[in-house]
């Protein structure tokens, strides 16, 4: 989205006439020089930094917007709990530090005319590398060899797979999906992307197709990788029917949203040798219940939603750059990047 809405017009007038009426709640773990950059981007605007710099080294930033500031906040940079955002009724813009914004899209969380922007583009490298590592580890049967190591077993397990010459289908061709496709192409794979508008080219893909082509493509694919948002249309896009369509030697990777894969159907497919293996950084629900069969499935590689976030230090630098650029744009009255609403 690029056009101005009522909130943008209202805020631009406030910027020009009453900058002191605004309050920016900055939830990013910034050092002193970085805080100064944000202060300079919004001159004359009160800005409260509520996350300690030391939190930058943590995998999860503990954010608590003081109750005394919630009614005053007009801008939030970062991801406070949605239940705290509900109390920020004067909010005109929320810039998340995450690529996903599901928690803030629910009815009643944001004021009706508040803008929402994401940090999409910050996590392409780290998430795609995680997906690529999962794919290759499963193809070479490394999780099973690790299990054998723990048992003291020195024995070959049989044939393995290679990405060279294989067909890789990527559902979702945004920053993460395209980054994964480029990695796959670099080791000799042929890449096909599924997107809503397949007529628009995307770097890294040999071919693009629409979601209507999915069933016809699945039987030909060696790897199926998902980097999709959570929408009613993408929920259980990989279900029992589509798992049956896949090759018995296929590998499934999901690092987008957990509800894109029916995890019970996946467990049953793996039990029946319907596919070769699966790597999931996200699940439905998250985490899986203790008695879920995927925990004990040797050909399923599970990681606890760690592909993105702060797990790769450079991600924080990219998040900061996006937030700072959008703050400059906001104060100048220019269109914001990554507008979600």
C-alpha positions as CSV (number, residue, x, y, z in Angstrom):
1,X,0.0,0.0,0.0
2,X,1.3,3.4,-0.9
3,X,-1.5,5.9,-0.7
4,X,-2.2,8.0,2.4
5,X,-5.1,7.1,4.6
6,X,-6.9,9.3,7.2
7,X,-4.3,8.4,9.9
8,X,-1.4,9.5,7.7
9,X,-3.0,12.8,6.9
10,X,-3.9,13.4,10.6
11,X,-0.4,12.5,11.7
12,X,1.3,14.7,9.0
13,X,-0.7,17.7,10.3
14,X,0.2,16.8,13.9
15,X,3.9,16.6,12.8
16,X,3.7,20.0,11.3
17,X,1.7,21.7,14.1
18,X,2.1,19.8,17.3
19,X,5.0,17.4,17.3
20,X,5.1,17.6,21.1
21,X,1.7,15.9,21.3
22,X,3.2,12.6,20.0
23,X,4.8,9.9,22.0
24,X,7.0,7.2,20.5
25,X,7.4,4.0,22.5
26,X,10.6,2.4,21.2
27,X,10.8,-1.3,22.1
28,X,14.0,-2.0,20.3
29,X,17.2,-3.0,22.3
30,X,19.4,-0.1,21.1
31,X,22.7,1.2,22.2
32,X,23.2,4.9,22.9
33,X,24.4,5.8,19.4
34,X,21.4,3.9,17.9
35,X,19.0,5.6,20.2
36,X,20.4,9.0,19.1
37,X,19.7,8.1,15.5
38,X,16.0,7.5,16.4
39,X,15.8,10.7,18.3
40,X,17.3,12.6,15.4
41,X,14.8,11.0,13.0
42,X,11.9,12.5,15.0
43,X,13.0,15.9,16.3
44,X,10.8,17.5,18.9
45,X,8.9,14.2,19.5
46,X,9.0,12.6,22.9
47,X,10.5,9.1,22.7
48,X,10.6,6.5,25.5
49,X,13.1,3.6,25.2
50,X,11.7,0.8,27.3
51,X,14.0,-2.1,26.5
52,X,17.5,-2.4,28.0
53,X,20.4,-2.5,25.6
54,X,21.6,-5.7,27.2
55,X,18.4,-7.4,26.0
56,X,19.9,-7.4,22.5
57,X,21.9,-10.5,23.4
58,X,18.7,-12.3,24.4
59,X,16.8,-14.5,22.0
60,X,13.5,-13.0,23.3
61,X,13.0,-9.3,24.2
62,X,10.9,-8.8,27.3
63,X,8.6,-5.9,26.5
64,X,6.3,-4.2,28.9
65,X,4.8,-0.9,28.0
66,X,4.2,1.0,31.2
67,X,0.5,1.5,31.9
68,X,1.1,5.2,32.4
69,X,2.3,5.5,28.8
70,X,-0.2,3.4,27.0
71,X,-3.0,6.0,26.6
72,X,-0.4,8.6,25.4
73,X,1.4,6.4,22.8
74,X,0.9,7.4,19.2
75,X,3.7,5.3,17.7
76,X,5.1,2.0,18.8
77,X,8.3,0.5,17.3
78,X,8.6,-3.1,18.2
79,X,6.4,-6.0,19.4
80,X,4.7,-5.4,22.7
81,X,2.1,-8.0,23.8
82,X,-1.1,-7.5,21.9
83,X,-3.1,-7.1,25.1
84,X,-1.0,-4.1,25.9
85,X,-1.5,-2.6,22.5
86,X,-5.3,-2.8,23.0
87,X,-4.9,-0.2,25.7
88,X,-3.1,2.2,23.3
89,X,-6.2,3.8,21.8
90,X,-4.4,6.9,20.5
91,X,-2.0,4.8,18.5
92,X,-1.7,5.8,14.8
93,X,1.1,3.6,13.8
94,X,2.7,0.3,14.9
95,X,6.0,-0.8,13.3
96,X,6.7,-4.4,14.3
97,X,10.2,-5.9,14.7
98,X,8.9,-9.1,13.2
99,X,7.9,-10.1,9.7
100,X,4.7,-11.6,10.9
101,X,1.9,-9.4,12.2
102,X,-0.8,-11.9,13.0
103,X,-1.3,-11.0,16.6
104,X,-2.0,-7.3,15.7
105,X,-4.4,-8.0,12.9
106,X,-7.0,-9.5,15.2
107,X,-10.1,-7.3,15.6
108,X,-9.9,-4.8,18.4
109,X,-6.1,-4.9,18.9
110,X,-5.4,-1.7,16.9
111,X,-7.5,1.4,16.6
112,X,-9.6,1.3,13.4
113,X,-7.5,3.8,11.4
114,X,-4.0,2.9,12.8
115,X,-1.3,1.9,10.4
116,X,0.6,-1.4,10.7
117,X,4.0,-2.0,9.1
118,X,6.2,-5.1,9.5
119,X,10.0,-5.8,9.4
120,X,9.5,-8.0,6.3
121,X,12.9,-8.3,4.5
122,X,14.9,-8.5,7.7
123,X,14.8,-12.3,8.0
124,X,15.3,-13.6,4.5
125,X,18.9,-14.7,5.1
126,X,18.5,-16.4,8.4
127,X,15.2,-18.2,7.7
128,X,16.2,-19.4,4.3
129,X,19.6,-20.7,5.6
130,X,17.7,-22.6,8.3
131,X,15.4,-24.1,5.7
132,X,18.3,-25.0,3.5
133,X,20.2,-26.7,6.4
134,X,17.1,-28.7,7.3
135,X,16.6,-29.8,3.7
136,X,20.2,-31.0,3.2
137,X,20.3,-32.6,6.7
138,X,17.2,-34.6,5.9
139,X,18.4,-35.6,2.4
140,X,21.6,-37.0,3.9
141,X,19.7,-38.7,6.8
142,X,21.8,-36.8,9.4
143,X,19.1,-36.7,12.1
144,X,19.0,-40.5,12.1
145,X,22.8,-40.8,12.2
146,X,22.8,-38.5,15.2
147,X,20.3,-40.8,16.8
148,X,22.6,-43.7,16.1
149,X,25.5,-41.8,17.5
150,X,23.7,-41.5,20.9
151,X,23.2,-45.3,20.8
152,X,26.8,-46.1,19.9
153,X,25.8,-47.6,16.5
154,X,28.3,-47.5,13.6
155,X,26.2,-48.7,10.7
156,X,25.2,-47.3,7.3
157,X,21.5,-46.5,6.8
158,X,21.2,-46.8,3.0
159,X,20.6,-44.5,0.1
160,X,20.4,-40.8,0.5
161,X,19.3,-37.9,-1.7
162,X,21.0,-34.9,-3.3
163,X,19.6,-31.4,-4.1
164,X,21.6,-31.4,-7.4
165,X,19.2,-31.9,-10.2
166,X,16.1,-32.0,-8.0
167,X,12.9,-30.0,-8.4
168,X,12.2,-27.6,-5.6
169,X,8.8,-26.1,-5.1
170,X,8.6,-23.0,-2.9
171,X,5.2,-21.8,-1.7
172,X,5.6,-18.1,-1.0
173,X,8.0,-16.1,-3.1
174,X,8.7,-13.2,-0.8
175,X,12.0,-12.3,0.7
176,X,12.3,-15.7,2.6
177,X,11.1,-17.9,-0.3
178,X,13.2,-16.2,-2.9
179,X,16.3,-16.3,-0.7
180,X,15.7,-20.1,-0.2
181,X,15.3,-20.5,-4.0
182,X,18.6,-18.8,-4.7
183,X,20.3,-21.2,-2.2
184,X,18.7,-24.2,-3.8
185,X,19.7,-23.0,-7.3
186,X,23.3,-22.6,-6.2
187,X,23.6,-26.3,-5.6
188,X,22.0,-27.4,-8.8
189,X,18.3,-27.5,-8.1
190,X,15.5,-26.3,-10.4
191,X,13.2,-24.0,-8.6
192,X,9.5,-23.3,-9.1
193,X,7.6,-20.7,-7.1
194,X,4.0,-20.6,-6.2
195,X,2.5,-17.2,-5.8
196,X,-0.8,-15.3,-6.3
197,X,0.6,-13.4,-9.3
198,X,2.8,-15.8,-11.3
199,X,3.1,-13.3,-14.2
200,X,5.4,-11.1,-12.1
201,X,9.0,-12.4,-12.2
202,X,11.0,-13.1,-9.0
203,X,14.8,-13.6,-8.9
204,X,15.8,-17.1,-8.0
205,X,13.0,-19.0,-9.7
206,X,13.2,-20.9,-13.0
207,X,9.4,-20.9,-13.2
208,X,6.5,-19.4,-11.4
209,X,3.0,-20.8,-11.1
210,X,-0.3,-20.0,-9.3
211,X,-1.9,-21.8,-6.3
212,X,-4.3,-23.5,-8.7
213,X,-1.3,-25.4,-10.2
214,X,-0.3,-26.8,-6.9
215,X,-1.9,-30.3,-7.2
216,X,-0.5,-30.8,-10.6
217,X,3.0,-29.9,-9.6
218,X,3.3,-31.8,-6.3
219,X,3.8,-35.3,-7.8
220,X,6.9,-34.0,-9.7
221,X,8.6,-32.3,-6.8
222,X,11.6,-33.5,-4.8
223,X,11.4,-30.7,-2.2
224,X,8.4,-28.7,-1.1
225,X,9.3,-25.7,1.0
226,X,6.8,-23.3,2.6
227,X,7.4,-19.7,3.4
228,X,3.8,-18.5,3.7
229,X,1.9,-16.1,5.9
230,X,-1.1,-17.3,7.9
231,X,-4.3,-16.7,6.1
232,X,-7.6,-18.6,5.7
233,X,-6.4,-19.6,2.2
234,X,-3.1,-21.0,3.4
235,X,-4.3,-22.9,6.5
236,X,-3.6,-26.6,5.9
237,X,-2.5,-26.0,2.4
238,X,-0.5,-29.1,2.9
239,X,-3.1,-31.6,4.1
240,X,-3.6,-35.4,3.8
241,X,-4.7,-35.1,0.2
242,X,-1.6,-33.2,-0.9
243,X,0.7,-35.3,1.1
244,X,-0.6,-38.3,-0.8
245,X,0.2,-36.5,-4.0
246,X,3.9,-36.1,-3.1
247,X,6.7,-38.5,-4.0
248,X,7.8,-41.0,-1.4
249,X,11.2,-39.5,-1.7
250,X,10.1,-35.9,-1.2
251,X,11.2,-33.7,1.6
252,X,8.8,-31.1,3.1
253,X,10.2,-28.0,4.8
254,X,8.1,-25.4,6.7
255,X,9.5,-22.2,8.2
256,X,6.6,-19.8,7.4
257,X,3.5,-20.3,9.6
258,X,2.7,-23.6,11.4
259,X,-0.9,-23.8,10.3
260,X,0.1,-24.2,6.7
261,X,0.8,-27.9,7.4
262,X,-1.7,-30.3,9.0
263,X,0.8,-31.8,11.5
264,X,-1.4,-34.9,12.3
265,X,-1.7,-35.7,8.6
266,X,2.1,-35.2,8.2
267,X,2.8,-37.6,11.1
268,X,0.6,-40.3,9.4
269,X,2.3,-39.7,6.1
270,X,5.7,-40.2,7.6
271,X,4.6,-43.3,9.5
272,X,3.4,-44.8,6.2
273,X,6.6,-43.8,4.3
274,X,4.5,-41.4,2.2
275,X,7.4,-38.9,2.1
276,X,11.1,-39.2,2.9
277,X,11.3,-36.6,5.6
278,X,10.0,-33.2,7.0
279,X,11.7,-30.3,8.6
280,X,9.5,-27.9,10.7
281,X,10.6,-24.8,12.4
282,X,6.9,-23.9,13.0
283,X,4.0,-26.1,13.9
284,X,0.3,-26.1,14.7
285,X,-0.1,-25.8,17.6
286,X,3.1,-24.3,18.8
287,X,4.7,-26.0,20.6
288,X,3.2,-29.4,19.8
289,X,1.6,-31.3,22.7
290,X,3.9,-33.7,24.5
291,X,2.0,-36.7,23.1
292,X,2.1,-35.5,19.5
293,X,3.5,-38.3,17.2
294,X,5.9,-35.9,15.4
295,X,8.1,-35.7,18.5
296,X,8.9,-39.4,18.2
297,X,9.1,-39.5,14.3
298,X,12.7,-40.2,13.4
299,X,12.3,-38.6,9.9
300,X,10.9,-35.4,11.2
301,X,13.4,-32.6,12.2
302,X,11.8,-30.1,14.6
303,X,13.2,-26.8,15.8
304,X,11.4,-24.4,18.1
305,X,10.7,-21.4,15.8
306,X,14.3,-20.3,15.9
307,X,15.0,-19.7,12.1
308,X,14.4,-15.9,12.5
309,X,14.2,-13.6,15.5
310,X,17.4,-12.5,17.2
311,X,19.1,-15.9,16.7
312,X,21.3,-14.5,13.9
313,X,22.8,-11.2,15.3
314,X,22.6,-9.4,11.9
315,X,18.8,-9.7,11.9
316,X,18.7,-7.0,14.6
317,X,20.7,-4.7,12.4
318,X,18.3,-5.2,9.5
319,X,15.3,-4.7,11.8
320,X,16.8,-1.4,13.1
321,X,17.4,-0.2,9.6
322,X,13.8,-0.9,8.5
323,X,12.3,0.8,11.6
324,X,14.6,3.8,11.3
325,X,13.9,4.3,7.6
326,X,10.2,4.1,8.2
327,X,10.4,6.6,11.1
328,X,12.1,9.0,8.7
329,X,9.4,8.4,6.2
330,X,6.6,8.8,8.7
331,X,8.0,12.1,10.0
332,X,8.4,13.4,6.4
333,X,4.9,12.3,5.4
334,X,6.2,9.8,2.8
335,X,4.7,6.3,2.2
336,X,5.8,3.6,4.6
337,X,7.5,0.4,3.7
338,X,5.9,-3.0,4.4
339,X,2.4,-1.6,5.0
340,X,0.1,-4.3,6.2
341,X,-3.0,-2.1,6.8
